[in-house]
Amino acid sequence: QVQLVESGGGLVQPGGSLRLSCVVSGLSFRAYSMRWYRQAPGKEREWVGSISPFGATAEYPDSMKGRFTIARDNARNTVYLQMNSLKPEDTARYFCNTVSAPEYWGQGTQVTVSS
C-alpha cells in the first residue's frame, strides 16, 4: 500500500519560513520524480514544483522561483519543500504527489500565512 504523509504545516507570519516534509512508503521512492501542489479554498490546484528522482533537477513556476526550494533524501524516502518569504497568498493546503502511473497523493498539510 502506497502512502504519502505530509507534515510541517502551520501558522506563520508574513515573511516567515516553513519546511514541509512528505514521507513516502510502499513504492520505490528513488525511481520517481516528485511534485508539490497546493490548493486554497475556492481556487484550483496549483503546481508548486517538481524534483527529479535523484534530485539533480528541480523546476518551479516563475511565481515561486527564488522563494521555494524542493529537495529530497532518498535514504529517508522523503521530499521537502522549503518555503521562505511567505506571503498571505501562500495560504493553502500543500500536497505531495508521485510522478507515476497511477499517481499517488498525500492528505496534505495546511499552511496559513497571517499576522
Residue pairs with C-beta under 8 A, 6 or more apart in sequence:
1 26
2 24
2 25
2 26
2 27
2 98
2 104
3 24
3 25
3 26
3 106
4 22
4 23
4 24
4 96
4 97
4 98
4 104
4 105
4 106
5 22
5 23
5 106
5 107
6 20
6 21
6 22
6 94
6 95
6 96
6 106
6 107
6 108
6 109
7 20
7 21
7 22
7 23
7 109
8 18
8 19
8 20
8 21
8 109
9 18
9 20
9 93
9 94
9 109
9 110
9 111
9 112
10 18
10 110
10 111
10 112
11 112
11 114
12 18
12 86
12 111
12 112
12 113
13 113
13 114
13 115
14 86
14 87
14 88
14 113
14 114
14 115
15 85
15 86
16 86
16 113
17 82
17 83
17 84
17 85
17 86
18 82
18 83
18 86
18 111
19 80
19 81
19 82
19 83
20 36
20 80
20 81
20 83
20 94
20 96
20 109
20 111
21 78
21 79
21 80
22 34
22 36
22 78
22 79
22 80
22 81
22 96
22 106
23 76
23 77
23 78
24 34
24 77
24 78
24 79
24 96
24 98
24 104
25 77
27 98
27 100
27 104
29 74
29 77
30 53
30 54
30 74
31 53
32 53
32 98
32 99
32 100
33 50
33 51
33 52
33 53
33 98
33 99
34 50
34 51
34 70
34 72
34 79
34 96
34 97
34 98
34 99
35 47
35 48
35 49
35 50
35 51
35 96
35 97
35 98
35 99
36 47
36 48
36 49
36 50
36 70
36 79
36 81
36 94
36 95
36 96
36 97
37 45
37 46
37 47
37 48
37 94
37 95
37 96
37 97
38 45
38 46
38 48
38 90
38 92
38 93
38 94
38 95
38 111
39 45
39 46
39 92
39 93
39 95
39 108
40 46
40 91
40 92
40 93
43 92
45 95
46 61
46 92
47 61
48 60
48 61
48 64
48 68
48 70
48 81
48 94
49 58
49 59
49 60
49 61
49 64
49 68
49 70
49 81
50 58
50 59
50 60
50 70
50 99
51 57
51 58
51 59
51 70
51 71
51 72
51 79
52 58
53 74
54 74
55 71
55 72
55 74
58 69
58 70
58 71
60 68
60 70
67 83
67 84
67 85
67 86
68 81
68 82
68 83
68 84
69 81
69 82
69 84
70 79
70 80
70 81
70 82
71 79
71 80
71 82
72 78
72 79
72 80
73 80
79 96
81 94
81 96
83 90
83 111
86 111
86 113
87 113
88 113
88 114
89 113
90 111
90 113
91 111
91 112
91 113
91 114
92 110
92 111
93 108
93 109
93 110
93 111
94 108
94 109
94 110
94 111
95 105
95 106
95 107
95 108
96 105
96 106
97 103
97 104
97 105
97 106
98 104
